[in-house]
Amino acid sequence: MEELVRGERLRLRAEMKVPGRAWLEFRVAPDGSGSSYYQRAVFFPQGLSGRLYWLAVLPFHGFIFTAMARNIAKAAEALPADAEPESAAA
C-alpha cells in the first residue's frame, strides 16, 4: 500500500515485475445521498519495452477493471449503511 486516506482514497503500488512503475488507485466521493466510486490504473513506462507492454495489456484493462468495479460496488452496497470499515493491516 502506498497511500490510504480513510473514506476517500487507496493507492496501491504494483509489486509485479513490469518495465516501468505502476499503481492502482481507488477513490470514493460523496454524491447526493450516496457515493461515487472511481478507479484508475497509472503506468509510467520505462523505455520502448514499457510502452510495448502497456499497449499489449491495454485492451484487457477494460474487461478487468469493469468487472473489478462492479464487484467492489456490489460488495459495498451489501454492507449495512452504518458499517465501520475494517482496520487496515500495517
ABEGO torsion letter per residue (X at the ends): XABBBBGABBBBBBABBBBEBBBBBBBBBBBEABBBBBBBBBBBBBEAAAAAAAAAAAAAAAAAAAAAAAAAAAAAAABBAABBBBBBBX
